[in-house]
């Protein structure tokens, strides 16, 4: 259960692959998605990603102990 959210409302959901680490945790080595949004607005917009466990009962850790490796890139395309 992963999704991109714009101003608090879900835009799209996507699946990521994980590998079982031999315990109760899974390791996700990388994840990526490309999404085209056409907001037609001159106001500030907030985008974010959200992640949850498959059953919504587990704990999700992003980046583990490796530091800040996550990023989101937004590009404005003049029309």
mmCIF file of the N, C-alpha and C atoms, coordinates in Angstrom:
data_MODEL
# 
_entry.id   MODEL 
# 
loop_
_atom_site.group_PDB 
_atom_site.id 
_atom_site.type_symbol 
_atom_site.label_atom_id 
_atom_site.label_alt_id 
_atom_site.label_comp_id 
_atom_site.label_asym_id 
_atom_site.label_entity_id 
_atom_site.label_seq_id 
_atom_site.pdbx_PDB_ins_code 
_atom_site.Cartn_x 
_atom_site.Cartn_y 
_atom_site.Cartn_z 
_atom_site.occupancy 
_atom_site.B_iso_or_equiv 
_atom_site.pdbx_formal_charge 
_atom_site.auth_seq_id 
_atom_site.auth_comp_id 
_atom_site.auth_asym_id 
_atom_site.auth_atom_id 
_atom_site.pdbx_PDB_model_num 
ATOM 1   N N  . UNK A 1 1  ? 0.832  -1.180  0.000   1.00 0.00 ? 1  UNK A N  1 
ATOM 2   C CA . UNK A 1 1  ? 0.000  0.000   0.000   1.00 0.00 ? 1  UNK A CA 1 
ATOM 3   C C  . UNK A 1 1  ? 0.878  1.245   0.000   1.00 0.00 ? 1  UNK A C  1 
ATOM 4   N N  . UNK A 1 2  ? 1.200  1.708   -1.168  1.00 0.00 ? 2  UNK A N  1 
ATOM 5   C CA . UNK A 1 2  ? 2.006  2.897   -1.336  1.00 0.00 ? 2  UNK A CA 1 
ATOM 6   C C  . UNK A 1 2  ? 1.237  3.849   -2.242  1.00 0.00 ? 2  UNK A C  1 
ATOM 7   N N  . UNK A 1 3  ? 1.363  5.142   -1.955  1.00 0.00 ? 3  UNK A N  1 
ATOM 8   C CA . UNK A 1 3  ? 0.639  6.085   -2.794  1.00 0.00 ? 3  UNK A CA 1 
ATOM 9   C C  . UNK A 1 3  ? 1.305  7.448   -2.793  1.00 0.00 ? 3  UNK A C  1 
ATOM 10  N N  . UNK A 1 4  ? 0.935  8.226   -3.795  1.00 0.00 ? 4  UNK A N  1 
ATOM 11  C CA . UNK A 1 4  ? 1.330  9.628   -3.893  1.00 0.00 ? 4  UNK A CA 1 
ATOM 12  C C  . UNK A 1 4  ? 0.111  10.445  -3.500  1.00 0.00 ? 4  UNK A C  1 
ATOM 13  N N  . UNK A 1 5  ? 0.340  11.449  -2.654  1.00 0.00 ? 5  UNK A N  1 
ATOM 14  C CA . UNK A 1 5  ? -0.745 12.276  -2.130  1.00 0.00 ? 5  UNK A CA 1 
ATOM 15  C C  . UNK A 1 5  ? -0.486 13.732  -2.523  1.00 0.00 ? 5  UNK A C  1 
ATOM 16  N N  . UNK A 1 6  ? -1.528 14.411  -2.964  1.00 0.00 ? 6  UNK A N  1 
ATOM 17  C CA . UNK A 1 6  ? -1.438 15.839  -3.312  1.00 0.00 ? 6  UNK A CA 1 
ATOM 18  C C  . UNK A 1 6  ? -2.410 16.603  -2.431  1.00 0.00 ? 6  UNK A C  1 
ATOM 19  N N  . UNK A 1 7  ? -1.877 17.507  -1.624  1.00 0.00 ? 7  UNK A N  1 
ATOM 20  C CA . UNK A 1 7  ? -2.702 18.307  -0.710  1.00 0.00 ? 7  UNK A CA 1 
ATOM 21  C C  . UNK A 1 7  ? -3.660 17.437  0.107   1.00 0.00 ? 7  UNK A C  1 
ATOM 22  N N  . UNK A 1 8  ? -3.170 16.290  0.577   1.00 0.00 ? 8  UNK A N  1 
ATOM 23  C CA . UNK A 1 8  ? -3.941 15.423  1.452   1.00 0.00 ? 8  UNK A CA 1 
ATOM 24  C C  . UNK A 1 8  ? -4.851 14.430  0.760   1.00 0.00 ? 8  UNK A C  1 
ATOM 25  N N  . UNK A 1 9  ? -4.965 14.497  -0.563  1.00 0.00 ? 9  UNK A N  1 
ATOM 26  C CA . UNK A 1 9  ? -5.838 13.575  -1.295  1.00 0.00 ? 9  UNK A CA 1 
ATOM 27  C C  . UNK A 1 9  ? -5.007 12.626  -2.148  1.00 0.00 ? 9  UNK A C  1 
ATOM 28  N N  . UNK A 1 10 ? -5.304 11.323  -2.109  1.00 0.00 ? 10 UNK A N  1 
ATOM 29  C CA . UNK A 1 10 ? -4.530 10.360  -2.899  1.00 0.00 ? 10 UNK A CA 1 
ATOM 30  C C  . UNK A 1 10 ? -4.642 10.627  -4.396  1.00 0.00 ? 10 UNK A C  1 
ATOM 31  N N  . UNK A 1 11 ? -3.488 10.603  -5.082  1.00 0.00 ? 11 UNK A N  1 
ATOM 32  C CA . UNK A 1 11 ? -3.468 10.727  -6.544  1.00 0.00 ? 11 UNK A CA 1 
ATOM 33  C C  . UNK A 1 11 ? -3.444 9.363   -7.203  1.00 0.00 ? 11 UNK A C  1 
ATOM 34  N N  . UNK A 1 12 ? -2.538 8.510   -6.736  1.00 0.00 ? 12 UNK A N  1 
ATOM 35  C CA . UNK A 1 12 ? -2.378 7.189   -7.329  1.00 0.00 ? 12 UNK A CA 1 
ATOM 36  C C  . UNK A 1 12 ? -1.741 6.244   -6.326  1.00 0.00 ? 12 UNK A C  1 
ATOM 37  N N  . UNK A 1 13 ? -2.026 4.973   -6.469  1.00 0.00 ? 13 UNK A N  1 
ATOM 38  C CA . UNK A 1 13 ? -1.403 3.942   -5.647  1.00 0.00 ? 13 UNK A CA 1 
ATOM 39  C C  . UNK A 1 13 ? -0.452 3.141   -6.512  1.00 0.00 ? 13 UNK A C  1 
ATOM 40  N N  . UNK A 1 14 ? 0.560  2.560   -5.889  1.00 0.00 ? 14 UNK A N  1 
ATOM 41  C CA . UNK A 1 14 ? 1.500  1.726   -6.640  1.00 0.00 ? 14 UNK A CA 1 
ATOM 42  C C  . UNK A 1 14 ? 2.036  0.634   -5.734  1.00 0.00 ? 14 UNK A C  1 
ATOM 43  N N  . UNK A 1 15 ? 2.528  -0.409  -6.346  1.00 0.00 ? 15 UNK A N  1 
ATOM 44  C CA . UNK A 1 15 ? 3.076  -1.551  -5.617  1.00 0.00 ? 15 UNK A CA 1 
ATOM 45  C C  . UNK A 1 15 ? 4.593  -1.534  -5.717  1.00 0.00 ? 15 UNK A C  1 
ATOM 46  N N  . UNK A 1 16 ? 5.246  -1.963  -4.666  1.00 0.00 ? 16 UNK A N  1 
ATOM 47  C CA . UNK A 1 16 ? 6.694  -2.115  -4.692  1.00 0.00 ? 16 UNK A CA 1 
ATOM 48  C C  . UNK A 1 16 ? 7.039  -3.534  -4.263  1.00 0.00 ? 16 UNK A C  1 
ATOM 49  N N  . UNK A 1 17 ? 8.139  -4.022  -4.760  1.00 0.00 ? 17 UNK A N  1 
ATOM 50  C CA . UNK A 1 17 ? 8.574  -5.375  -4.437  1.00 0.00 ? 17 UNK A CA 1 
ATOM 51  C C  . UNK A 1 17 ? 9.386  -5.360  -3.158  1.00 0.00 ? 17 UNK A C  1 
ATOM 52  N N  . UNK A 1 18 ? 9.284  -6.423  -2.395  1.00 0.00 ? 18 UNK A N  1 
ATOM 53  C CA . UNK A 1 18 ? 10.082 -6.545  -1.183  1.00 0.00 ? 18 UNK A CA 1 
ATOM 54  C C  . UNK A 1 18 ? 10.633 -7.954  -1.112  1.00 0.00 ? 18 UNK A C  1 
ATOM 55  N N  . UNK A 1 19 ? 11.678 -8.119  -0.355  1.00 0.00 ? 19 UNK A N  1 
ATOM 56  C CA . UNK A 1 19 ? 12.241 -9.451  -0.159  1.00 0.00 ? 19 UNK A CA 1 
ATOM 57  C C  . UNK A 1 19 ? 12.257 -9.765  1.326   1.00 0.00 ? 19 UNK A C  1 
ATOM 58  N N  . UNK A 1 20 ? 11.936 -10.992 1.658   1.00 0.00 ? 20 UNK A N  1 
ATOM 59  C CA . UNK A 1 20 ? 11.865 -11.404 3.046   1.00 0.00 ? 20 UNK A CA 1 
ATOM 60  C C  . UNK A 1 20 ? 13.266 -11.548 3.607   1.00 0.00 ? 20 UNK A C  1 
ATOM 61  N N  . UNK A 1 21 ? 13.520 -10.988 4.780   1.00 0.00 ? 21 UNK A N  1 
ATOM 62  C CA . UNK A 1 21 ? 14.849 -10.995 5.374   1.00 0.00 ? 21 UNK A CA 1 
ATOM 63  C C  . UNK A 1 21 ? 15.078 -12.176 6.306   1.00 0.00 ? 21 UNK A C  1 
ATOM 64  N N  . UNK A 1 22 ? 14.116 -13.076 6.428   1.00 0.00 ? 22 UNK A N  1 
ATOM 65  C CA . UNK A 1 22 ? 14.271 -14.227 7.298   1.00 0.00 ? 22 UNK A CA 1 
ATOM 66  C C  . UNK A 1 22 ? 13.670 -14.011 8.676   1.00 0.00 ? 22 UNK A C  1 
ATOM 67  N N  . UNK A 1 23 ? 13.197 -12.823 8.949   1.00 0.00 ? 23 UNK A N  1 
ATOM 68  C CA . UNK A 1 23 ? 12.513 -12.548 10.215  1.00 0.00 ? 23 UNK A CA 1 
ATOM 69  C C  . UNK A 1 23 ? 11.126 -12.034 9.879   1.00 0.00 ? 23 UNK A C  1 
ATOM 70  N N  . UNK A 1 24 ? 10.610 -11.166 10.677  1.00 0.00 ? 24 UNK A N  1 
ATOM 71  C CA . UNK A 1 24 ? 9.275  -10.627 10.396  1.00 0.00 ? 24 UNK A CA 1 
ATOM 72  C C  . UNK A 1 24 ? 9.346  -9.362  9.551   1.00 0.00 ? 24 UNK A C  1 
ATOM 73  N N  . UNK A 1 25 ? 10.525 -9.034  9.039   1.00 0.00 ? 25 UNK A N  1 
ATOM 74  C CA . UNK A 1 25 ? 10.645 -7.805  8.260   1.00 0.00 ? 25 UNK A CA 1 
ATOM 75  C C  . UNK A 1 25 ? 10.986 -8.103  6.803   1.00 0.00 ? 25 UNK A C  1 
ATOM 76  N N  . UNK A 1 26 ? 10.706 -7.153  5.961   1.00 0.00 ? 26 UNK A N  1 
ATOM 77  C CA . UNK A 1 26 ? 11.010 -7.246  4.543   1.00 0.00 ? 26 UNK A CA 1 
ATOM 78  C C  . UNK A 1 26 ? 11.951 -6.106  4.174   1.00 0.00 ? 26 UNK A C  1 
ATOM 79  N N  . UNK A 1 27 ? 12.779 -6.354  3.201   1.00 0.00 ? 27 UNK A N  1 
ATOM 80  C CA . UNK A 1 27 ? 13.738 -5.356  2.750   1.00 0.00 ? 27 UNK A CA 1 
ATOM 81  C C  . UNK A 1 27 ? 13.348 -4.888  1.361   1.00 0.00 ? 27 UNK A C  1 
ATOM 82  N N  . UNK A 1 28 ? 13.146 -3.599  1.211   1.00 0.00 ? 28 UNK A N  1 
ATOM 83  C CA . UNK A 1 28 ? 12.854 -3.011  -0.091  1.00 0.00 ? 28 UNK A CA 1 
ATOM 84  C C  . UNK A 1 28 ? 14.117 -2.288  -0.524  1.00 0.00 ? 28 UNK A C  1 
ATOM 85  N N  . UNK A 1 29 ? 14.710 -2.764  -1.598  1.00 0.00 ? 29 UNK A N  1 
ATOM 86  C CA . UNK A 1 29 ? 15.982 -2.186  -2.011  1.00 0.00 ? 29 UNK A CA 1 
ATOM 87  C C  . UNK A 1 29 ? 15.812 -0.895  -2.791  1.00 0.00 ? 29 UNK A C  1 
ATOM 88  N N  . UNK A 1 30 ? 14.750 -0.781  -3.564  1.00 0.00 ? 30 UNK A N  1 
ATOM 89  C CA . UNK A 1 30 ? 14.508 0.466   -4.282  1.00 0.00 ? 30 UNK A CA 1 
ATOM 90  C C  . UNK A 1 30 ? 13.051 0.499   -4.735  1.00 0.00 ? 30 UNK A C  1 
ATOM 91  N N  . UNK A 1 31 ? 12.590 1.688   -5.000  1.00 0.00 ? 31 UNK A N  1 
ATOM 92  C CA . UNK A 1 31 ? 11.221 1.872   -5.451  1.00 0.00 ? 31 UNK A CA 1 
ATOM 93  C C  . UNK A 1 31 ? 11.173 3.134   -6.291  1.00 0.00 ? 31 UNK A C  1 
ATOM 94  N N  . UNK A 1 32 ? 10.382 3.128   -7.315  1.00 0.00 ? 32 UNK A N  1 
ATOM 95  C CA . UNK A 1 32 ? 10.254 4.324   -8.130  1.00 0.00 ? 32 UNK A CA 1 
ATOM 96  C C  . UNK A 1 32 ? 8.931  4.351   -8.856  1.00 0.00 ? 32 UNK A C  1 
ATOM 97  N N  . UNK A 1 33 ? 8.464  5.533   -9.150  1.00 0.00 ? 33 UNK A N  1 
ATOM 98  C CA . UNK A 1 33 ? 7.223  5.713   -9.891  1.00 0.00 ? 33 UNK A CA 1 
ATOM 99  C C  . UNK A 1 33 ? 7.322  7.039   -10.639 1.00 0.00 ? 33 UNK A C  1 
ATOM 100 N N  . UNK A 1 34 ? 6.717  7.085   -11.796 1.00 0.00 ? 34 UNK A N  1 
ATOM 101 C CA . UNK A 1 34 ? 6.583  8.330   -12.559 1.00 0.00 ? 34 UNK A CA 1 
ATOM 102 C C  . UNK A 1 34 ? 5.094  8.611   -12.669 1.00 0.00 ? 34 UNK A C  1 
ATOM 103 N N  . UNK A 1 35 ? 4.698  9.821   -12.322 1.00 0.00 ? 35 UNK A N  1 
ATOM 104 C CA . UNK A 1 35 ? 3.288  10.196  -12.358 1.00 0.00 ? 35 UNK A CA 1 
ATOM 105 C C  . UNK A 1 35 ? 3.175  11.597  -12.939 1.00 0.00 ? 35 UNK A C  1 
ATOM 106 N N  . UNK A 1 36 ? 2.300  11.780  -13.905 1.00 0.00 ? 36 UNK A N  1 
ATOM 107 C CA . UNK A 1 36 ? 2.069  13.083  -14.522 1.00 0.00 ? 36 UNK A CA 1 
ATOM 108 C C  . UNK A 1 36 ? 0.801  13.681  -13.933 1.00 0.00 ? 36 UNK A C  1 
ATOM 109 N N  . UNK A 1 37 ? 0.947  14.843  -13.298 1.00 0.00 ? 37 UNK A N  1 
ATOM 110 C CA . UNK A 1 37 ? -0.190 15.539  -12.717 1.00 0.00 ? 37 UNK A CA 1 
ATOM 111 C C  . UNK A 1 37 ? -0.381 16.849  -13.472 1.00 0.00 ? 37 UNK A C  1 
ATOM 112 N N  . UNK A 1 38 ? -1.600 17.215  -13.727 1.00 0.00 ? 38 UNK A N  1 
ATOM 113 C CA . UNK A 1 38 ? -1.931 18.476  -14.393 1.00 0.00 ? 38 UNK A CA 1 
ATOM 114 C C  . UNK A 1 38 ? -2.806 19.304  -13.457 1.00 0.00 ? 38 UNK A C  1 
ATOM 115 N N  . UNK A 1 39 ? -2.197 19.970  -12.481 1.00 0.00 ? 39 UNK A N  1 
ATOM 116 C CA . UNK A 1 39 ? -2.990 20.633  -11.444 1.00 0.00 ? 39 UNK A CA 1 
ATOM 117 C C  . UNK A 1 39 ? -3.741 21.886  -11.896 1.00 0.00 ? 39 UNK A C  1 
ATOM 118 N N  . UNK A 1 40 ? -3.301 22.555  -12.957 1.00 0.00 ? 40 UNK A N  1 
ATOM 119 C CA . UNK A 1 40 ? -3.961 23.774  -13.443 1.00 0.00 ? 40 UNK A CA 1 
ATOM 120 C C  . UNK A 1 40 ? -4.202 24.759  -12.307 1.00 0.00 ? 40 UNK A C  1 
ATOM 121 N N  . UNK A 1 41 ? -3.158 25.034  -11.543 1.00 0.00 ? 41 UNK A N  1 
ATOM 122 C CA . UNK A 1 41 ? -3.283 25.929  -10.399 1.00 0.00 ? 41 UNK A CA 1 
ATOM 123 C C  . UNK A 1 41 ? -2.031 26.782  -10.274 1.00 0.00 ? 41 UNK A C  1 
ATOM 124 N N  . UNK A 1 42 ? -2.198 27.999  -9.809  1.00 0.00 ? 42 UNK A N  1 
ATOM 125 C CA . UNK A 1 42 ? -1.040 28.852  -9.523  1.00 0.00 ? 42 UNK A CA 1 
ATOM 126 C C  . UNK A 1 42 ? -0.753 28.891  -8.022  1.00 0.00 ? 42 UNK A C  1 
ATOM 127 N N  . UNK A 1 43 ? -1.538 28.170  -7.233  1.00 0.00 ? 43 UNK A N  1 
ATOM 128 C CA . UNK A 1 43 ? -1.343 28.103  -5.781  1.00 0.00 ? 43 UNK A CA 1 
ATOM 129 C C  . UNK A 1 43 ? -0.288 27.059  -5.435  1.00 0.00 ? 43 UNK A C  1 
ATOM 130 N N  . UNK A 1 44 ? 0.277  27.163  -4.246  1.00 0.00 ? 44 UNK A N  1 
ATOM 131 C CA . UNK A 1 44 ? 1.236  26.176  -3.768  1.00 0.00 ? 44 UNK A CA 1 
ATOM 132 C C  . UNK A 1 44 ? 0.529  24.827  -3.581  1.00 0.00 ? 44 UNK A C  1 
ATOM 133 N N  . UNK A 1 45 ? 1.214  23.755  -3.966  1.00 0.00 ? 45 UNK A N  1 
ATOM 134 C CA . UNK A 1 45 ? 0.679  22.396  -3.850  1.00 0.00 ? 45 UNK A CA 1 
ATOM 135 C C  . UNK A 1 45 ? 1.693  21.562  -3.073  1.00 0.00 ? 45 UNK A C  1 
ATOM 136 N N  . UNK A 1 46 ? 1.224  20.718  -2.172  1.00 0.00 ? 46 UNK A N  1 
ATOM 137 C CA . UNK A 1 46 ? 2.089  19.837  -1.403  1.00 0.00 ? 46 UNK A CA 1 
ATOM 138 C C  . UNK A 1 46 ? 1.914  18.398  -1.882  1.00 0.00 ? 46 UNK A C  1 
ATOM 139 N N  . UNK A 1 47 ? 3.012  17.771  -2.286  1.00 0.00 ? 47 UNK A N  1 
ATOM 140 C CA . UNK A 1 47 ? 3.023  16.368  -2.675  1.00 0.00 ? 47 UNK A CA 1 
ATOM 141 C C  . UNK A 1 47 ? 3.807  15.578  -1.642  1.00 0.00 ? 47 UNK A C  1 
ATOM 142 N N  . UNK A 1 48 ? 3.389  14.337  -1.375  1.00 0.00 ? 48 UNK A N  1 
ATOM 143 C CA . UNK A 1 48 ? 4.149  13.467  -0.490  1.00 0.00 ? 48 UNK A CA 1 
ATOM 144 C C  . UNK A 1 48 ? 3.857  12.014  -0.843  1.00 0.00 ? 48 UNK A C  1 
ATOM 145 N N  . UNK A 1 49 ? 4.676  11.129  -0.313  1.00 0.00 ? 49 UNK A N  1 
ATOM 146 C CA . UNK A 1 49 ? 4.448  9.702   -0.481  1.00 0.00 ? 49 UNK A CA 1 
ATOM 147 C C  . UNK A 1 49 ? 4.005  9.113   0.850   1.00 0.00 ? 49 UNK A C  1 
ATOM 148 N N  . UNK A 1 50 ? 3.213  8.066   0.786   1.00 0.00 ? 50 UNK A N  1 
ATOM 149 C CA . UNK A 1 50 ? 2.779  7.353   1.979   1.00 0.00 ? 50 UNK A CA 1 
ATOM 150 C C  . UNK A 1 50 ? 2.980  5.860   1.757   1.00 0.00 ? 50 UNK A C  1 
ATOM 151 N N  . UNK A 1 51 ? 3.429  5.177   2.805   1.00 0.00 ? 51 UNK A N  1 
ATOM 152 C CA . UNK A 1 51 ? 3.671  3.744   2.744   1.00 0.00 ? 51 UNK A CA 1 
ATOM 153 C C  . UNK A 1 51 ? 2.990  3.076   3.925   1.00 0.00 ? 51 UNK A C  1 
ATOM 154 N N  . UNK A 1 52 ? 2.470  1.883   3.720   1.00 0.00 ? 52 UNK A N  1 
ATOM 155 C CA . UNK A 1 52 ? 1.918  1.100   4.811   1.00 0.00 ? 52 UNK A CA 1 
ATOM 156 C C  . UNK A 1 52 ? 2.203  -0.368  4.534   1.00 0.00 ? 52 UNK A C  1 
ATOM 157 N N  . UNK A 1 53 ? 2.129  -1.186  5.566   1.00 0.00 ? 53 UNK A N  1 
ATOM 158 C CA . UNK A 1 53 ? 2.336  -2.618  5.394   1.00 0.00 ? 53 UNK A CA 1 
ATOM 159 C C  . UNK A 1 53 ? 1.139  -3.215  4.661   1.00 0.00 ? 53 UNK A C  1 
ATOM 160 N N  . UNK A 1 54 ? 1.342  -4.378  4.085   1.00 0.00 ? 54 UNK A N  1 
ATOM 161 C CA . UNK A 1 54 ? 0.294  -5.038  3.303   1.00 0.00 ? 54 UNK A CA 1 
ATOM 162 C C  . UNK A 1 54 ? -0.978 -5.228  4.124   1.00 0.00 ? 54 UNK A C  1 
ATOM 163 N N  . UNK A 1 55 ? -0.822 -5.643  5.356   1.00 0.00 ? 55 UNK A N  1 
ATOM 164 C CA . UNK A 1 55 ? -1.990 -5.909  6.204   1.00 0.00 ? 55 UNK A CA 1 
ATOM 165 C C  . UNK A 1 55 ? -2.302 -4.756  7.155   1.00 0.00 ? 55 UNK A C  1 
ATOM 166 N N  . UNK A 1 56 ? -1.552 -3.665  7.047   1.00 0.00 ? 56 UNK A N  1 
ATOM 167 C CA . UNK A 1 56 ? -1.688 -2.511  7.934   1.00 0.00 ? 56 UNK A CA 1 
ATOM 168 C C  . UNK A 1 56 ? -1.442 -2.866  9.397   1.00 0.00 ? 56 UNK A C  1 
ATOM 169 N N  . UNK A 1 57 ? -0.667 -3.919  9.650   1.00 0.00 ? 57 UNK A N  1 
ATOM 170 C CA . UNK A 1 57 ? -0.384 -4.319  11.019  1.00 0.00 ? 57 UNK A CA 1 
ATOM 171 C C  . UNK A 1 57 ? 1.107  -4.261  11.342  1.00 0.00 ? 57 UNK A C  1 
ATOM 172 N N  . UNK A 1 58 ? 1.953  -4.096  10.337  1.00 0.00 ? 58 UNK A N  1 
ATOM 173 C CA . UNK A 1 58 ? 3.395  -4.092  10.562  1.00 0.00 ? 58 UNK A CA 1 
ATOM 174 C C  . UNK A 1 58 ? 3.937  -2.688  10.734  1.00 0.00 ? 58 UNK A C  1 
ATOM 175 N N  . UNK A 1 59 ? 5.243  -2.603  10.926  1.00 0.00 ? 59 UNK A N  1 
ATOM 176 C CA . UNK A 1 59 ? 5.936  -1.330  11.068  1.00 0.00 ? 59 UNK A CA 1 
ATOM 177 C C  . UNK A 1 59 ? 6.774  -1.075  9.825   1.00 0.00 ? 59 UNK A C  1 
ATOM 178 N N  . UNK A 1 60 ? 6.708  0.117   9.305   1.00 0.00 ? 60 UNK A N  1 
ATOM 179 C CA . UNK A 1 60 ? 7.469  0.503   8.124   1.00 0.00 ? 60 UNK A CA 1 
ATOM 180 C C  . UNK A 1 60 ? 8.606  1.420   8.545   1.00 0.00 ? 60 UNK A C  1 
ATOM 181 N N  . UNK A 1 61 ? 9.817  1.115   8.115   1.00 0.00 ? 61 UNK A N  1 
ATOM 182 C CA . UNK A 1 61 ? 10.976 1.982   8.330   1.00 0.00 ? 61 UNK A CA 1 
ATOM 183 C C  . UNK A 1 61 ? 11.514 2.393   6.971   1.00 0.00 ? 61 UNK A C  1 
ATOM 184 N N  . UNK A 1 62 ? 11.588 3.680   6.740   1.00 0.00 ? 62 UNK A N  1 
ATOM 185 C CA . UNK A 1 62 ? 12.147 4.174   5.490   1.00 0.00 ? 62 UNK A CA 1 
ATOM 186 C C  . UNK A 1 62 ? 13.614 4.522   5.693   1.00 0.00 ? 62 UNK A C  1 
ATOM 187 N N  . UNK A 1 63 ? 14.481 4.074   4.809   1.00 0.00 ? 63 UNK A N  1 
ATOM 188 C CA . UNK A 1 63 ? 15.916 4.355   4.801   1.00 0.00 ? 63 UNK A CA 1 
ATOM 189 C C  . UNK A 1 63 ? 16.696 3.625   5.883   1.00 0.00 ? 63 UNK A C  1 
ATOM 190 N N  . UNK A 1 64 ? 16.044 2.966   6.810   1.00 0.00 ? 64 UNK A N  1 
ATOM 191 C CA . UNK A 1 64 ? 16.751 2.228   7.855   1.00 0.00 ? 64 UNK A CA 1 
ATOM 192 C C  . UNK A 1 64 ? 17.775 3.091   8.560   1.00 0.00 ? 64 UNK A C  1 
ATOM 193 N N  . UNK A 1 65 ? 18.991 2.600   8.679   1.00 0.00 ? 65 UNK A N  1 
ATOM 194 C CA . UNK A 1 65 ? 20.082 3.353   9.310   1.00 0.00 ? 65 UNK A CA 1 
ATOM 195 C C  . UNK A 1 65 ? 21.042 3.911   8.283   1.00 0.00 ? 65 UNK A C  1 
ATOM 196 N N  . UNK A 1 66 ? 20.614 4.022   7.035   1.00 0.00 ? 66 UNK A N  1 
ATOM 197 C CA . UNK A 1 66 ? 21.529 4.426   5.967   1.00 0.00 ? 66 UNK A CA 1 
ATOM 198 C C  . UNK A 1 66 ? 21.542 5.926   5.707   1.00 0.00 ? 66 UNK A C  1 
ATOM 199 N N  . UNK A 1 67 ? 20.752 6.683   6.396   1.00 0.00 ? 67 UNK A N  1 
ATOM 200 C CA . UNK A 1 67 ? 20.721 8.121   6.175   1.00 0.00 ? 67 UNK A CA 1 
ATOM 201 C C  . UNK A 1 67 ? 19.560 8.529   5.297   1.00 0.00 ? 67 UNK A C  1 
ATOM 202 N N  . UNK A 1 68 ? 19.581 9.749   4.860   1.00 0.00 ? 68 UNK A N  1 
ATOM 203 C CA . UNK A 1 68 ? 18.490 10.322  4.083   1.00 0.00 ? 68 UNK A CA 1 
ATOM 204 C C  . UNK A 1 68 ? 18.700 10.029  2.607   1.00 0.00 ? 68 UNK A C  1 
ATOM 205 N N  . UNK A 1 69 ? 18.128 8.942   2.104   1.00 0.00 ? 69 UNK A N  1 
ATOM 206 C CA . UNK A 1 69 ? 18.306 8.542   0.712   1.00 0.00 ? 69 UNK A CA 1 
ATOM 207 C C  . UNK A 1 69 ? 17.057 8.715   -0.132  1.00 0.00 ? 69 UNK A C  1 
ATOM 208 N N  . UNK A 1 70 ? 15.962 9.092   0.463   1.00 0.00 ? 70 UNK A N  1 
ATOM 209 C CA . UNK A 1 70 ? 14.724 9.249   -0.278  1.00 0.00 ? 70 UNK A CA 1 
ATOM 210 C C  . UNK A 1 70 ? 14.679 10.622  -0.949  1.00 0.00 ? 70 UNK A C  1 
ATOM 211 N N  . UNK A 1 71 ? 14.005 10.657  -2.087  1.00 0.00 ? 71 UNK A N  1 
ATOM 212 C CA . UNK A 1 71 ? 13.825 11.936  -2.749  1.00 0.00 ? 71 UNK A CA 1 
ATOM 213 C C  . UNK A 1 71 ? 12.552 11.894  -3.593  1.00 0.00 ? 71 UNK A C  1 
ATOM 214 N N  . UNK A 1 72 ? 12.014 13.069  -3.833  1.00 0.00 ? 72 UNK A N  1 
ATOM 215 C CA . UNK A 1 72 ? 10.902 13.230  -4.740  1.00 0.00 ? 72 UNK A CA 1 
ATOM 216 C C  . UNK A 1 72 ? 11.272 14.387  -5.658  1.00 0.00 ? 72 UNK A C  1 
ATOM 217 N N  . UNK A 1 73 ? 11.124 14.183  -6.953  1.00 0.00 ? 73 UNK A N  1 
ATOM 218 C CA . UNK A 1 73 ? 11.501 15.211  -7.926  1.00 0.00 ? 73 UNK A CA 1 
ATOM 219 C C  . UNK A 1 73 ? 10.252 15.680  -8.651  1.00 0.00 ? 73 UNK A C  1 
ATOM 220 N N  . UNK A 1 74 ? 10.017 16.978  -8.628  1.00 0.00 ? 74 UNK A N  1 
ATOM 221 C CA . UNK A 1 74 ? 8.884  17.574  -9.326  1.00 0.00 ? 74 UNK A CA 1 
ATOM 222 C C  . UNK A 1 74 ? 9.421  18.483  -10.423 1.00 0.00 ? 74 UNK A C  1 
ATOM 223 N N  . UNK A 1 75 ? 8.801  18.401  -11.588 1.00 0.00 ? 75 UNK A N  1 
ATOM 224 C CA . UNK A 1 75 ? 9.207  19.260  -12.701 1.00 0.00 ? 75 UNK A CA 1 
ATOM 225 C C  . UNK A 1 75 ? 7.995  20.018  -13.205 1.00 0.00 ? 75 UNK A C  1 
ATOM 226 N N  . UNK A 1 76 ? 8.152  21.312  -13.348 1.00 0.00 ? 76 UNK A N  1 
ATOM 227 C CA . UNK A 1 76 ? 7.073  22.115  -13.923 1.00 0.00 ? 76 UNK A CA 1 
ATOM 228 C C  . UNK A 1 76 ? 7.338  22.264  -15.404 1.00 0.00 ? 76 UNK A C  1 
ATOM 229 N N  . UNK A 1 77 ? 6.341  21.951  -16.198 1.00 0.00 ? 77 UNK A N  1 
ATOM 230 C CA . UNK A 1 77 ? 6.477  22.028  -17.651 1.00 0.00 ? 77 UNK A CA 1 
ATOM 231 C C  . UNK A 1 77 ? 5.565  23.141  -18.138 1.00 0.00 ? 77 UNK A C  1 
ATOM 232 N N  . UNK A 1 78 ? 6.161  24.176  -18.709 1.00 0.00 ? 78 UNK A N  1 
ATOM 233 C CA . UNK A 1 78 ? 5.372  25.311  -19.199 1.00 0.00 ? 78 UNK A CA 1 
ATOM 234 C C  . UNK A 1 78 ? 4.515  24.877  -20.366 1.00 0.00 ? 78 UNK A C  1 
ATOM 235 N N  . UNK A 1 79 ? 3.272  25.369  -20.398 1.00 0.00 ? 79 UNK A N  1 
ATOM 236 C CA . UNK A 1 79 ? 2.334  24.948  -21.433 1.00 0.00 ? 79 UNK A CA 1 
ATOM 237 C C  . UNK A 1 79 ? 2.054  25.962  -22.440 1.00 0.00 ? 79 UNK A C  1 
# 
